[in-house]
Amino acid sequence: MKIGVLGGTFDPVHLGHIMMAEEARKSLGLSEVLLVPAGQPMTRSNERITSAEHRLRMLRLAAAGSPHLKVSTVEIERPGPSFTVDTITELRRKYGSKDEIFFILGWDGLAQLPIWREPVRIVSMCILVAVPRPGWPKPSLKALEKDIPGIAKRVVFLKNPRVDISATAIREKVARGESIDHLVPGPVAEYIKKHGLYKAEQEVI
């Protein structure tokens, strides 16, 4: 099988995430795409993050409409900070050597890959699928090769989707009382409203 993996904080999951997953699946003929919410995201270590339980519930609501999208709790169940190399290692062990893993990330993530934990090992275990990110230039594989030898042969660039949706902007809109119906799946918008998420005082599970 060809398994797609899309990780993130998903705080909250939005239509941009879903479009990235679906575009990669269709373009590369993936059997399914795993949505992997981070347990303790390293990129937001100094920020307040919504509980994993809330983020997981929203993700499951978003994935419910597609039979090809699956939610994996591998990072939430693993103690400590969430590192991509550990996740790919665990998934590689689960699926075996015959199945291919395609790790989906934005152009910004690809550009920052040299500072991730064990980037050489990451590219040895999976194919990277780079999706356009508005405001970011297409990363240079030649430049990345200097820090991660062999990466040039392990990256697939997609032309779409080009969607400028930010989870940060969504949280700010909710805090201001503005509608986010056009930015997140309907059930997710309802969940956020029901639980009072992203307001000054929100329900904590």
MODELLER restraints for C-alpha pairs under 7 A, 6 or more apart:
rsr = mdl.restraints
at = mdl.atoms
rsr.add(forms.Gaussian(group=physical.xy_distance, feature=features.Distance(at['CA:1:A'], at['CA:31:A']), mean=6.05, stdev=0.5))
rsr.add(forms.Gaussian(group=physical.xy_distance, feature=features.Distance(at['CA:1:A'], at['CA:99:A']), mean=4.82, stdev=0.5))
rsr.add(forms.Gaussian(group=physical.xy_distance, feature=features.Distance(at['CA:1:A'], at['CA:100:A']), mean=6.32, stdev=0.5))
rsr.add(forms.Gaussian(group=physical.xy_distance, feature=features.Distance(at['CA:2:A'], at['CA:30:A']), mean=4.89, stdev=0.5))
rsr.add(forms.Gaussian(group=physical.xy_distance, feature=features.Distance(at['CA:2:A'], at['CA:31:A']), mean=5.42, stdev=0.5))
rsr.add(forms.Gaussian(group=physical.xy_distance, feature=features.Distance(at['CA:2:A'], at['CA:99:A']), mean=5.88, stdev=0.5))
rsr.add(forms.Gaussian(group=physical.xy_distance, feature=features.Distance(at['CA:2:A'], at['CA:100:A']), mean=4.79, stdev=0.5))
rsr.add(forms.Gaussian(group=physical.xy_distance, feature=features.Distance(at['CA:2:A'], at['CA:101:A']), mean=6.01, stdev=0.5))
rsr.add(forms.Gaussian(group=physical.xy_distance, feature=features.Distance(at['CA:3:A'], at['CA:30:A']), mean=5.78, stdev=0.5))
rsr.add(forms.Gaussian(group=physical.xy_distance, feature=features.Distance(at['CA:3:A'], at['CA:31:A']), mean=5.89, stdev=0.5))
rsr.add(forms.Gaussian(group=physical.xy_distance, feature=features.Distance(at['CA:3:A'], at['CA:32:A']), mean=5.53, stdev=0.5))
rsr.add(forms.Gaussian(group=physical.xy_distance, feature=features.Distance(at['CA:3:A'], at['CA:33:A']), mean=5.92, stdev=0.5))
rsr.add(forms.Gaussian(group=physical.xy_distance, feature=features.Distance(at['CA:3:A'], at['CA:100:A']), mean=6.05, stdev=0.5))
rsr.add(forms.Gaussian(group=physical.xy_distance, feature=features.Distance(at['CA:3:A'], at['CA:101:A']), mean=4.87, stdev=0.5))
rsr.add(forms.Gaussian(group=physical.xy_distance, feature=features.Distance(at['CA:3:A'], at['CA:102:A']), mean=5.99, stdev=0.5))
rsr.add(forms.Gaussian(group=physical.xy_distance, feature=features.Distance(at['CA:4:A'], at['CA:30:A']), mean=6.31, stdev=0.5))
rsr.add(forms.Gaussian(group=physical.xy_distance, feature=features.Distance(at['CA:4:A'], at['CA:32:A']), mean=6.07, stdev=0.5))
rsr.add(forms.Gaussian(group=physical.xy_distance, feature=features.Distance(at['CA:4:A'], at['CA:33:A']), mean=4.19, stdev=0.5))
rsr.add(forms.Gaussian(group=physical.xy_distance, feature=features.Distance(at['CA:4:A'], at['CA:34:A']), mean=5.95, stdev=0.5))
rsr.add(forms.Gaussian(group=physical.xy_distance, feature=features.Distance(at['CA:4:A'], at['CA:101:A']), mean=5.90, stdev=0.5))
rsr.add(forms.Gaussian(group=physical.xy_distance, feature=features.Distance(at['CA:4:A'], at['CA:102:A']), mean=4.64, stdev=0.5))
rsr.add(forms.Gaussian(group=physical.xy_distance, feature=features.Distance(at['CA:4:A'], at['CA:103:A']), mean=5.92, stdev=0.5))
rsr.add(forms.Gaussian(group=physical.xy_distance, feature=features.Distance(at['CA:4:A'], at['CA:104:A']), mean=6.82, stdev=0.5))
rsr.add(forms.Gaussian(group=physical.xy_distance, feature=features.Distance(at['CA:5:A'], at['CA:33:A']), mean=5.50, stdev=0.5))
rsr.add(forms.Gaussian(group=physical.xy_distance, feature=features.Distance(at['CA:5:A'], at['CA:34:A']), mean=4.76, stdev=0.5))
rsr.add(forms.Gaussian(group=physical.xy_distance, feature=features.Distance(at['CA:5:A'], at['CA:35:A']), mean=6.19, stdev=0.5))
rsr.add(forms.Gaussian(group=physical.xy_distance, feature=features.Distance(at['CA:5:A'], at['CA:102:A']), mean=6.04, stdev=0.5))
rsr.add(forms.Gaussian(group=physical.xy_distance, feature=features.Distance(at['CA:5:A'], at['CA:103:A']), mean=4.82, stdev=0.5))
rsr.add(forms.Gaussian(group=physical.xy_distance, feature=features.Distance(at['CA:5:A'], at['CA:104:A']), mean=5.86, stdev=0.5))
rsr.add(forms.Gaussian(group=physical.xy_distance, feature=features.Distance(at['CA:6:A'], at['CA:21:A']), mean=6.90, stdev=0.5))
rsr.add(forms.Gaussian(group=physical.xy_distance, feature=features.Distance(at['CA:6:A'], at['CA:34:A']), mean=6.11, stdev=0.5))
rsr.add(forms.Gaussian(group=physical.xy_distance, feature=features.Distance(at['CA:6:A'], at['CA:35:A']), mean=5.02, stdev=0.5))
rsr.add(forms.Gaussian(group=physical.xy_distance, feature=features.Distance(at['CA:6:A'], at['CA:36:A']), mean=6.04, stdev=0.5))
rsr.add(forms.Gaussian(group=physical.xy_distance, feature=features.Distance(at['CA:6:A'], at['CA:103:A']), mean=6.28, stdev=0.5))
rsr.add(forms.Gaussian(group=physical.xy_distance, feature=features.Distance(at['CA:6:A'], at['CA:104:A']), mean=5.12, stdev=0.5))
rsr.add(forms.Gaussian(group=physical.xy_distance, feature=features.Distance(at['CA:6:A'], at['CA:105:A']), mean=6.86, stdev=0.5))
rsr.add(forms.Gaussian(group=physical.xy_distance, feature=features.Distance(at['CA:7:A'], at['CA:35:A']), mean=5.86, stdev=0.5))
rsr.add(forms.Gaussian(group=physical.xy_distance, feature=features.Distance(at['CA:7:A'], at['CA:36:A']), mean=4.50, stdev=0.5))
rsr.add(forms.Gaussian(group=physical.xy_distance, feature=features.Distance(at['CA:7:A'], at['CA:37:A']), mean=5.82, stdev=0.5))
rsr.add(forms.Gaussian(group=physical.xy_distance, feature=features.Distance(at['CA:7:A'], at['CA:38:A']), mean=6.89, stdev=0.5))
rsr.add(forms.Gaussian(group=physical.xy_distance, feature=features.Distance(at['CA:8:A'], at['CA:36:A']), mean=6.52, stdev=0.5))
rsr.add(forms.Gaussian(group=physical.xy_distance, feature=features.Distance(at['CA:8:A'], at['CA:37:A']), mean=5.35, stdev=0.5))
rsr.add(forms.Gaussian(group=physical.xy_distance, feature=features.Distance(at['CA:8:A'], at['CA:38:A']), mean=5.79, stdev=0.5))
rsr.add(forms.Gaussian(group=physical.xy_distance, feature=features.Distance(at['CA:9:A'], at['CA:37:A']), mean=5.41, stdev=0.5))
rsr.add(forms.Gaussian(group=physical.xy_distance, feature=features.Distance(at['CA:9:A'], at['CA:38:A']), mean=5.18, stdev=0.5))
rsr.add(forms.Gaussian(group=physical.xy_distance, feature=features.Distance(at['CA:9:A'], at['CA:41:A']), mean=6.40, stdev=0.5))
rsr.add(forms.Gaussian(group=physical.xy_distance, feature=features.Distance(at['CA:10:A'], at['CA:37:A']), mean=6.19, stdev=0.5))
rsr.add(forms.Gaussian(group=physical.xy_distance, feature=features.Distance(at['CA:10:A'], at['CA:55:A']), mean=6.32, stdev=0.5))
rsr.add(forms.Gaussian(group=physical.xy_distance, feature=features.Distance(at['CA:11:A'], at['CA:50:A']), mean=6.59, stdev=0.5))
rsr.add(forms.Gaussian(group=physical.xy_distance, feature=features.Distance(at['CA:11:A'], at['CA:55:A']), mean=6.12, stdev=0.5))
rsr.add(forms.Gaussian(group=physical.xy_distance, feature=features.Distance(at['CA:11:A'], at['CA:167:A']), mean=6.19, stdev=0.5))
rsr.add(forms.Gaussian(group=physical.xy_distance, feature=features.Distance(at['CA:12:A'], at['CA:55:A']), mean=6.44, stdev=0.5))
rsr.add(forms.Gaussian(group=physical.xy_distance, feature=features.Distance(at['CA:12:A'], at['CA:167:A']), mean=5.96, stdev=0.5))
rsr.add(forms.Gaussian(group=physical.xy_distance, feature=features.Distance(at['CA:13:A'], at['CA:58:A']), mean=6.82, stdev=0.5))
rsr.add(forms.Gaussian(group=physical.xy_distance, feature=features.Distance(at['CA:13:A'], at['CA:59:A']), mean=6.04, stdev=0.5))
rsr.add(forms.Gaussian(group=physical.xy_distance, feature=features.Distance(at['CA:13:A'], at['CA:184:A']), mean=6.94, stdev=0.5))
rsr.add(forms.Gaussian(group=physical.xy_distance, feature=features.Distance(at['CA:14:A'], at['CA:183:A']), mean=5.98, stdev=0.5))
rsr.add(forms.Gaussian(group=physical.xy_distance, feature=features.Distance(at['CA:14:A'], at['CA:184:A']), mean=4.27, stdev=0.5))
rsr.add(forms.Gaussian(group=physical.xy_distance, feature=features.Distance(at['CA:14:A'], at['CA:185:A']), mean=6.60, stdev=0.5))
rsr.add(forms.Gaussian(group=physical.xy_distance, feature=features.Distance(at['CA:15:A'], at['CA:183:A']), mean=5.76, stdev=0.5))
rsr.add(forms.Gaussian(group=physical.xy_distance, feature=features.Distance(at['CA:15:A'], at['CA:184:A']), mean=5.03, stdev=0.5))
rsr.add(forms.Gaussian(group=physical.xy_distance, feature=features.Distance(at['CA:15:A'], at['CA:185:A']), mean=6.29, stdev=0.5))
rsr.add(forms.Gaussian(group=physical.xy_distance, feature=features.Distance(at['CA:16:A'], at['CA:163:A']), mean=5.97, stdev=0.5))
rsr.add(forms.Gaussian(group=physical.xy_distance, feature=features.Distance(at['CA:16:A'], at['CA:165:A']), mean=5.89, stdev=0.5))
rsr.add(forms.Gaussian(group=physical.xy_distance, feature=features.Distance(at['CA:19:A'], at['CA:161:A']), mean=6.60, stdev=0.5))
rsr.add(forms.Gaussian(group=physical.xy_distance, feature=features.Distance(at['CA:20:A'], at['CA:161:A']), mean=6.26, stdev=0.5))
rsr.add(forms.Gaussian(group=physical.xy_distance, feature=features.Distance(at['CA:21:A'], at['CA:33:A']), mean=6.38, stdev=0.5))
rsr.add(forms.Gaussian(group=physical.xy_distance, feature=features.Distance(at['CA:23:A'], at['CA:160:A']), mean=6.97, stdev=0.5))
rsr.add(forms.Gaussian(group=physical.xy_distance, feature=features.Distance(at['CA:23:A'], at['CA:161:A']), mean=6.79, stdev=0.5))
rsr.add(forms.Gaussian(group=physical.xy_distance, feature=features.Distance(at['CA:25:A'], at['CA:32:A']), mean=6.86, stdev=0.5))
rsr.add(forms.Gaussian(group=physical.xy_distance, feature=features.Distance(at['CA:25:A'], at['CA:33:A']), mean=6.86, stdev=0.5))
rsr.add(forms.Gaussian(group=physical.xy_distance, feature=features.Distance(at['CA:32:A'], at['CA:68:A']), mean=4.66, stdev=0.5))
rsr.add(forms.Gaussian(group=physical.xy_distance, feature=features.Distance(at['CA:32:A'], at['CA:69:A']), mean=5.91, stdev=0.5))
rsr.add(forms.Gaussian(group=physical.xy_distance, feature=features.Distance(at['CA:33:A'], at['CA:68:A']), mean=6.28, stdev=0.5))
rsr.add(forms.Gaussian(group=physical.xy_distance, feature=features.Distance(at['CA:33:A'], at['CA:69:A']), mean=5.09, stdev=0.5))
rsr.add(forms.Gaussian(group=physical.xy_distance, feature=features.Distance(at['CA:33:A'], at['CA:70:A']), mean=6.14, stdev=0.5))
rsr.add(forms.Gaussian(group=physical.xy_distance, feature=features.Distance(at['CA:34:A'], at['CA:69:A']), mean=6.10, stdev=0.5))
rsr.add(forms.Gaussian(group=physical.xy_distance, feature=features.Distance(at['CA:34:A'], at['CA:70:A']), mean=4.82, stdev=0.5))
rsr.add(forms.Gaussian(group=physical.xy_distance, feature=features.Distance(at['CA:34:A'], at['CA:71:A']), mean=5.51, stdev=0.5))
rsr.add(forms.Gaussian(group=physical.xy_distance, feature=features.Distance(at['CA:34:A'], at['CA:72:A']), mean=6.05, stdev=0.5))
rsr.add(forms.Gaussian(group=physical.xy_distance, feature=features.Distance(at['CA:35:A'], at['CA:70:A']), mean=6.05, stdev=0.5))
rsr.add(forms.Gaussian(group=physical.xy_distance, feature=features.Distance(at['CA:35:A'], at['CA:71:A']), mean=4.78, stdev=0.5))
rsr.add(forms.Gaussian(group=physical.xy_distance, feature=features.Distance(at['CA:35:A'], at['CA:72:A']), mean=5.96, stdev=0.5))
rsr.add(forms.Gaussian(group=physical.xy_distance, feature=features.Distance(at['CA:36:A'], at['CA:71:A']), mean=6.16, stdev=0.5))
rsr.add(forms.Gaussian(group=physical.xy_distance, feature=features.Distance(at['CA:36:A'], at['CA:72:A']), mean=5.07, stdev=0.5))
rsr.add(forms.Gaussian(group=physical.xy_distance, feature=features.Distance(at['CA:36:A'], at['CA:73:A']), mean=6.37, stdev=0.5))
rsr.add(forms.Gaussian(group=physical.xy_distance, feature=features.Distance(at['CA:36:A'], at['CA:75:A']), mean=6.92, stdev=0.5))
rsr.add(forms.Gaussian(group=physical.xy_distance, feature=features.Distance(at['CA:37:A'], at['CA:56:A']), mean=6.90, stdev=0.5))
rsr.add(forms.Gaussian(group=physical.xy_distance, feature=features.Distance(at['CA:37:A'], at['CA:73:A']), mean=6.87, stdev=0.5))
rsr.add(forms.Gaussian(group=physical.xy_distance, feature=features.Distance(at['CA:37:A'], at['CA:75:A']), mean=6.66, stdev=0.5))
rsr.add(forms.Gaussian(group=physical.xy_distance, feature=features.Distance(at['CA:37:A'], at['CA:76:A']), mean=6.88, stdev=0.5))
rsr.add(forms.Gaussian(group=physical.xy_distance, feature=features.Distance(at['CA:38:A'], at['CA:75:A']), mean=5.40, stdev=0.5))
rsr.add(forms.Gaussian(group=physical.xy_distance, feature=features.Distance(at['CA:38:A'], at['CA:76:A']), mean=6.02, stdev=0.5))
rsr.add(forms.Gaussian(group=physical.xy_distance, feature=features.Distance(at['CA:38:A'], at['CA:82:A']), mean=5.85, stdev=0.5))
rsr.add(forms.Gaussian(group=physical.xy_distance, feature=features.Distance(at['CA:39:A'], at['CA:52:A']), mean=6.45, stdev=0.5))
rsr.add(forms.Gaussian(group=physical.xy_distance, feature=features.Distance(at['CA:39:A'], at['CA:75:A']), mean=5.25, stdev=0.5))
rsr.add(forms.Gaussian(group=physical.xy_distance, feature=features.Distance(at['CA:39:A'], at['CA:76:A']), mean=4.06, stdev=0.5))
rsr.add(forms.Gaussian(group=physical.xy_distance, feature=features.Distance(at['CA:39:A'], at['CA:81:A']), mean=6.88, stdev=0.5))
rsr.add(forms.Gaussian(group=physical.xy_distance, feature=features.Distance(at['CA:39:A'], at['CA:82:A']), mean=5.93, stdev=0.5))
rsr.add(forms.Gaussian(group=physical.xy_distance, feature=features.Distance(at['CA:40:A'], at['CA:80:A']), mean=6.70, stdev=0.5))
rsr.add(forms.Gaussian(group=physical.xy_distance, feature=features.Distance(at['CA:40:A'], at['CA:81:A']), mean=4.77, stdev=0.5))
rsr.add(forms.Gaussian(group=physical.xy_distance, feature=features.Distance(at['CA:40:A'], at['CA:82:A']), mean=5.44, stdev=0.5))
rsr.add(forms.Gaussian(group=physical.xy_distance, feature=features.Distance(at['CA:41:A'], at['CA:81:A']), mean=6.37, stdev=0.5))
rsr.add(forms.Gaussian(group=physical.xy_distance, feature=features.Distance(at['CA:41:A'], at['CA:82:A']), mean=5.67, stdev=0.5))
rsr.add(forms.Gaussian(group=physical.xy_distance, feature=features.Distance(at['CA:42:A'], at['CA:81:A']), mean=6.35, stdev=0.5))
rsr.add(forms.Gaussian(group=physical.xy_distance, feature=features.Distance(at['CA:42:A'], at['CA:82:A']), mean=6.63, stdev=0.5))
rsr.add(forms.Gaussian(group=physical.xy_distance, feature=features.Distance(at['CA:51:A'], at['CA:205:A']), mean=6.86, stdev=0.5))
rsr.add(forms.Gaussian(group=physical.xy_distance, feature=features.Distance(at['CA:52:A'], at['CA:76:A']), mean=6.96, stdev=0.5))
rsr.add(forms.Gaussian(group=physical.xy_distance, feature=features.Distance(at['CA:53:A'], at['CA:205:A']), mean=6.91, stdev=0.5))
rsr.add(forms.Gaussian(group=physical.xy_distance, feature=features.Distance(at['CA:58:A'], at['CA:188:A']), mean=5.49, stdev=0.5))
rsr.add(forms.Gaussian(group=physical.xy_distance, feature=features.Distance(at['CA:60:A'], at['CA:71:A']), mean=6.47, stdev=0.5))
rsr.add(forms.Gaussian(group=physical.xy_distance, feature=features.Distance(at['CA:61:A'], at['CA:187:A']), mean=6.17, stdev=0.5))
rsr.add(forms.Gaussian(group=physical.xy_distance, feature=features.Distance(at['CA:61:A'], at['CA:188:A']), mean=6.43, stdev=0.5))
rsr.add(forms.Gaussian(group=physical.xy_distance, feature=features.Distance(at['CA:62:A'], at['CA:185:A']), mean=6.03, stdev=0.5))
rsr.add(forms.Gaussian(group=physical.xy_distance, feature=features.Distance(at['CA:62:A'], at['CA:188:A']), mean=6.56, stdev=0.5))
rsr.add(forms.Gaussian(group=physical.xy_distance, feature=features.Distance(at['CA:63:A'], at['CA:69:A']), mean=5.50, stdev=0.5))
rsr.add(forms.Gaussian(group=physical.xy_distance, feature=features.Distance(at['CA:63:A'], at['CA:70:A']), mean=6.57, stdev=0.5))
rsr.add(forms.Gaussian(group=physical.xy_distance, feature=features.Distance(at['CA:75:A'], at['CA:82:A']), mean=6.01, stdev=0.5))
rsr.add(forms.Gaussian(group=physical.xy_distance, feature=features.Distance(at['CA:75:A'], at['CA:87:A']), mean=6.75, stdev=0.5))
rsr.add(forms.Gaussian(group=physical.xy_distance, feature=features.Distance(at['CA:83:A'], at['CA:117:A']), mean=6.92, stdev=0.5))
rsr.add(forms.Gaussian(group=physical.xy_distance, feature=features.Distance(at['CA:85:A'], at['CA:117:A']), mean=6.74, stdev=0.5))
rsr.add(forms.Gaussian(group=physical.xy_distance, feature=features.Distance(at['CA:85:A'], at['CA:118:A']), mean=6.59, stdev=0.5))
rsr.add(forms.Gaussian(group=physical.xy_distance, feature=features.Distance(at['CA:85:A'], at['CA:122:A']), mean=5.46, stdev=0.5))
rsr.add(forms.Gaussian(group=physical.xy_distance, feature=features.Distance(at['CA:100:A'], at['CA:126:A']), mean=6.86, stdev=0.5))
rsr.add(forms.Gaussian(group=physical.xy_distance, feature=features.Distance(at['CA:101:A'], at['CA:126:A']), mean=4.99, stdev=0.5))
rsr.add(forms.Gaussian(group=physical.xy_distance, feature=features.Distance(at['CA:101:A'], at['CA:127:A']), mean=6.34, stdev=0.5))
rsr.add(forms.Gaussian(group=physical.xy_distance, feature=features.Distance(at['CA:102:A'], at['CA:126:A']), mean=5.60, stdev=0.5))
rsr.add(forms.Gaussian(group=physical.xy_distance, feature=features.Distance(at['CA:102:A'], at['CA:127:A']), mean=4.73, stdev=0.5))
rsr.add(forms.Gaussian(group=physical.xy_distance, feature=features.Distance(at['CA:102:A'], at['CA:128:A']), mean=5.76, stdev=0.5))
rsr.add(forms.Gaussian(group=physical.xy_distance, feature=features.Distance(at['CA:102:A'], at['CA:129:A']), mean=6.37, stdev=0.5))
rsr.add(forms.Gaussian(group=physical.xy_distance, feature=features.Distance(at['CA:103:A'], at['CA:126:A']), mean=6.47, stdev=0.5))
rsr.add(forms.Gaussian(group=physical.xy_distance, feature=features.Distance(at['CA:103:A'], at['CA:127:A']), mean=6.08, stdev=0.5))
rsr.add(forms.Gaussian(group=physical.xy_distance, feature=features.Distance(at['CA:103:A'], at['CA:128:A']), mean=4.90, stdev=0.5))
rsr.add(forms.Gaussian(group=physical.xy_distance, feature=features.Distance(at['CA:103:A'], at['CA:129:A']), mean=5.82, stdev=0.5))
rsr.add(forms.Gaussian(group=physical.xy_distance, feature=features.Distance(at['CA:104:A'], at['CA:128:A']), mean=6.06, stdev=0.5))
rsr.add(forms.Gaussian(group=physical.xy_distance, feature=features.Distance(at['CA:104:A'], at['CA:129:A']), mean=4.61, stdev=0.5))
rsr.add(forms.Gaussian(group=physical.xy_distance, feature=features.Distance(at['CA:104:A'], at['CA:130:A']), mean=6.16, stdev=0.5))
rsr.add(forms.Gaussian(group=physical.xy_distance, feature=features.Distance(at['CA:105:A'], at['CA:129:A']), mean=6.17, stdev=0.5))
rsr.add(forms.Gaussian(group=physical.xy_distance, feature=features.Distance(at['CA:105:A'], at['CA:130:A']), mean=5.28, stdev=0.5))
rsr.add(forms.Gaussian(group=physical.xy_distance, feature=features.Distance(at['CA:105:A'], at['CA:131:A']), mean=6.12, stdev=0.5))
rsr.add(forms.Gaussian(group=physical.xy_distance, feature=features.Distance(at['CA:106:A'], at['CA:130:A']), mean=5.34, stdev=0.5))
rsr.add(forms.Gaussian(group=physical.xy_distance, feature=features.Distance(at['CA:106:A'], at['CA:131:A']), mean=4.65, stdev=0.5))
rsr.add(forms.Gaussian(group=physical.xy_distance, feature=features.Distance(at['CA:106:A'], at['CA:132:A']), mean=5.92, stdev=0.5))
rsr.add(forms.Gaussian(group=physical.xy_distance, feature=features.Distance(at['CA:106:A'], at['CA:133:A']), mean=5.70, stdev=0.5))
rsr.add(forms.Gaussian(group=physical.xy_distance, feature=features.Distance(at['CA:107:A'], at['CA:130:A']), mean=5.63, stdev=0.5))
rsr.add(forms.Gaussian(group=physical.xy_distance, feature=features.Distance(at['CA:107:A'], at['CA:131:A']), mean=5.80, stdev=0.5))
rsr.add(forms.Gaussian(group=physical.xy_distance, feature=features.Distance(at['CA:107:A'], at['CA:132:A']), mean=5.51, stdev=0.5))
rsr.add(forms.Gaussian(group=physical.xy_distance, feature=features.Distance(at['CA:107:A'], at['CA:133:A']), mean=5.60, stdev=0.5))
rsr.add(forms.Gaussian(group=physical.xy_distance, feature=features.Distance(at['CA:107:A'], at['CA:136:A']), mean=6.64, stdev=0.5))
rsr.add(forms.Gaussian(group=physical.xy_distance, feature=features.Distance(at['CA:107:A'], at['CA:138:A']), mean=6.14, stdev=0.5))
rsr.add(forms.Gaussian(group=physical.xy_distance, feature=features.Distance(at['CA:107:A'], at['CA:139:A']), mean=6.38, stdev=0.5))
rsr.add(forms.Gaussian(group=physical.xy_distance, feature=features.Distance(at['CA:108:A'], at['CA:133:A']), mean=6.69, stdev=0.5))
rsr.add(forms.Gaussian(group=physical.xy_distance, feature=features.Distance(at['CA:108:A'], at['CA:136:A']), mean=6.28, stdev=0.5))
rsr.add(forms.Gaussian(group=physical.xy_distance, feature=features.Distance(at['CA:110:A'], at['CA:130:A']), mean=6.78, stdev=0.5))
rsr.add(forms.Gaussian(group=physical.xy_distance, feature=features.Distance(at['CA:110:A'], at['CA:139:A']), mean=6.95, stdev=0.5))
rsr.add(forms.Gaussian(group=physical.xy_distance, feature=features.Distance(at['CA:111:A'], at['CA:139:A']), mean=5.54, stdev=0.5))
rsr.add(forms.Gaussian(group=physical.xy_distance, feature=features.Distance(at['CA:113:A'], at['CA:119:A']), mean=6.31, stdev=0.5))
rsr.add(forms.Gaussian(group=physical.xy_distance, feature=features.Distance(at['CA:114:A'], at['CA:147:A']), mean=6.12, stdev=0.5))
rsr.add(forms.Gaussian(group=physical.xy_distance, feature=features.Distance(at['CA:114:A'], at['CA:148:A']), mean=6.76, stdev=0.5))
rsr.add(forms.Gaussian(group=physical.xy_distance, feature=features.Distance(at['CA:119:A'], at['CA:148:A']), mean=6.78, stdev=0.5))
rsr.add(forms.Gaussian(group=physical.xy_distance, feature=features.Distance(at['CA:120:A'], at['CA:148:A']), mean=5.55, stdev=0.5))
rsr.add(forms.Gaussian(group=physical.xy_distance, feature=features.Distance(at['CA:123:A'], at['CA:151:A']), mean=6.39, stdev=0.5))
rsr.add(forms.Gaussian(group=physical.xy_distance, feature=features.Distance(at['CA:123:A'], at['CA:154:A']), mean=6.43, stdev=0.5))
rsr.add(forms.Gaussian(group=physical.xy_distance, feature=features.Distance(at['CA:127:A'], at['CA:154:A']), mean=5.05, stdev=0.5))
rsr.add(forms.Gaussian(group=physical.xy_distance, feature=features.Distance(at['CA:127:A'], at['CA:155:A']), mean=5.90, stdev=0.5))
rsr.add(forms.Gaussian(group=physical.xy_distance, feature=features.Distance(at['CA:128:A'], at['CA:154:A']), mean=6.06, stdev=0.5))
rsr.add(forms.Gaussian(group=physical.xy_distance, feature=features.Distance(at['CA:128:A'], at['CA:155:A']), mean=4.68, stdev=0.5))
rsr.add(forms.Gaussian(group=physical.xy_distance, feature=features.Distance(at['CA:128:A'], at['CA:156:A']), mean=6.16, stdev=0.5))
rsr.add(forms.Gaussian(group=physical.xy_distance, feature=features.Distance(at['CA:129:A'], at['CA:155:A']), mean=5.92, stdev=0.5))
rsr.add(forms.Gaussian(group=physical.xy_distance, feature=features.Distance(at['CA:129:A'], at['CA:156:A']), mean=4.88, stdev=0.5))
rsr.add(forms.Gaussian(group=physical.xy_distance, feature=features.Distance(at['CA:129:A'], at['CA:157:A']), mean=5.98, stdev=0.5))
rsr.add(forms.Gaussian(group=physical.xy_distance, feature=features.Distance(at['CA:130:A'], at['CA:156:A']), mean=6.10, stdev=0.5))
rsr.add(forms.Gaussian(group=physical.xy_distance, feature=features.Distance(at['CA:130:A'], at['CA:157:A']), mean=4.84, stdev=0.5))
rsr.add(forms.Gaussian(group=physical.xy_distance, feature=features.Distance(at['CA:130:A'], at['CA:158:A']), mean=6.07, stdev=0.5))
rsr.add(forms.Gaussian(group=physical.xy_distance, feature=features.Distance(at['CA:131:A'], at['CA:157:A']), mean=6.38, stdev=0.5))
rsr.add(forms.Gaussian(group=physical.xy_distance, feature=features.Distance(at['CA:131:A'], at['CA:158:A']), mean=5.30, stdev=0.5))
rsr.add(forms.Gaussian(group=physical.xy_distance, feature=features.Distance(at['CA:131:A'], at['CA:159:A']), mean=6.89, stdev=0.5))
rsr.add(forms.Gaussian(group=physical.xy_distance, feature=features.Distance(at['CA:131:A'], at['CA:160:A']), mean=6.58, stdev=0.5))
rsr.add(forms.Gaussian(group=physical.xy_distance, feature=features.Distance(at['CA:132:A'], at['CA:159:A']), mean=6.52, stdev=0.5))
rsr.add(forms.Gaussian(group=physical.xy_distance, feature=features.Distance(at['CA:132:A'], at['CA:160:A']), mean=6.45, stdev=0.5))
rsr.add(forms.Gaussian(group=physical.xy_distance, feature=features.Distance(at['CA:132:A'], at['CA:161:A']), mean=6.76, stdev=0.5))
rsr.add(forms.Gaussian(group=physical.xy_distance, feature=features.Distance(at['CA:132:A'], at['CA:162:A']), mean=5.80, stdev=0.5))
rsr.add(forms.Gaussian(group=physical.xy_distance, feature=features.Distance(at['CA:133:A'], at['CA:162:A']), mean=6.57, stdev=0.5))
rsr.add(forms.Gaussian(group=physical.xy_distance, feature=features.Distance(at['CA:134:A'], at['CA:162:A']), mean=6.64, stdev=0.5))
rsr.add(forms.Gaussian(group=physical.xy_distance, feature=features.Distance(at['CA:134:A'], at['CA:164:A']), mean=5.83, stdev=0.5))
rsr.add(forms.Gaussian(group=physical.xy_distance, feature=features.Distance(at['CA:141:A'], at['CA:152:A']), mean=5.49, stdev=0.5))
rsr.add(forms.Gaussian(group=physical.xy_distance, feature=features.Distance(at['CA:145:A'], at['CA:151:A']), mean=5.97, stdev=0.5))
rsr.add(forms.Gaussian(group=physical.xy_distance, feature=features.Distance(at['CA:145:A'], at['CA:152:A']), mean=6.57, stdev=0.5))
rsr.add(forms.Gaussian(group=physical.xy_distance, feature=features.Distance(at['CA:170:A'], at['CA:180:A']), mean=6.62, stdev=0.5))
rsr.add(forms.Gaussian(group=physical.xy_distance, feature=features.Distance(at['CA:171:A'], at['CA:198:A']), mean=5.51, stdev=0.5))
rsr.add(forms.Gaussian(group=physical.xy_distance, feature=features.Distance(at['CA:173:A'], at['CA:179:A']), mean=6.99, stdev=0.5))
rsr.add(forms.Gaussian(group=physical.xy_distance, feature=features.Distance(at['CA:174:A'], at['CA:198:A']), mean=6.15, stdev=0.5))
rsr.add(forms.Gaussian(group=physical.xy_distance, feature=features.Distance(at['CA:174:A'], at['CA:199:A']), mean=6.88, stdev=0.5))
rsr.add(forms.Gaussian(group=physical.xy_distance, feature=features.Distance(at['CA:175:A'], at['CA:198:A']), mean=5.86, stdev=0.5))
rsr.add(forms.Gaussian(group=physical.xy_distance, feature=features.Distance(at['CA:175:A'], at['CA:199:A']), mean=4.93, stdev=0.5))
rsr.add(forms.Gaussian(group=physical.xy_distance, feature=features.Distance(at['CA:180:A'], at['CA:189:A']), mean=6.79, stdev=0.5))
rsr.add(forms.Gaussian(group=physical.xy_distance, feature=features.Distance(at['CA:181:A'], at['CA:189:A']), mean=6.21, stdev=0.5))
rsr.add(forms.Gaussian(group=physical.xy_distance, feature=features.Distance(at['CA:195:A'], at['CA:203:A']), mean=5.96, stdev=0.5))
rsr.add(forms.Gaussian(group=physical.xy_distance, feature=features.Distance(at['CA:196:A'], at['CA:202:A']), mean=5.21, stdev=0.5))
rsr.add(forms.Gaussian(group=physical.xy_distance, feature=features.Distance(at['CA:196:A'], at['CA:203:A']), mean=6.30, stdev=0.5))
rsr.add(forms.Gaussian(group=physical.xy_distance, feature=features.Distance(at['CA:197:A'], at['CA:203:A']), mean=6.77, stdev=0.5))
